[in-house]
Amino acid sequence: AEQFEHVVRHCWQEPEREYQYLALDLLIKHKRHYLPEQIDWFETMITDRSWWDTVDLLASHAVGSYLLSYPDKRNALLDRWLNSGHLWLQRSCLIYQLKYKEQTDADVLAQLILDLKDHPDFFIKKAIGWALREYSKINPTFVLEFVDQYDIATLSQKEALRHIKKK
């Protein structure tokens, strides 16, 4: 545990992406070792060597677990990331709850989506749909009503309703 952060940081700095995947595996496996100040570290990882796949794992596993452990940090973090103008931090806001299932805060999810629904980037539109799709497994009524009530991108709608339409 005492070398956890050192090893992950070292792997993250290696030029080969396989080391970043190893760093992510270690982060996910050792989430019980997260400390309150490590969110700044996660933010740096999200903004440094940003690839959609590493960002998605960081957001949905590391950031998601972190915010369950430190819920008092959530609002300030989401506000900062949402208003950062940084694509990957904004995407992380949308997908950090992917693994939450019944613990998903639908009000927070809805507000984040509404704040970003007009964002022009594919990765934000896809994240909106993905977050809604995951939540539709728990609360399909919420997702159907949300998509019906708000004008979100066609891509976001398709992703959101993918599992609901199959039923």
Disulfide bonds with the S-S distance in Angstrom:
none
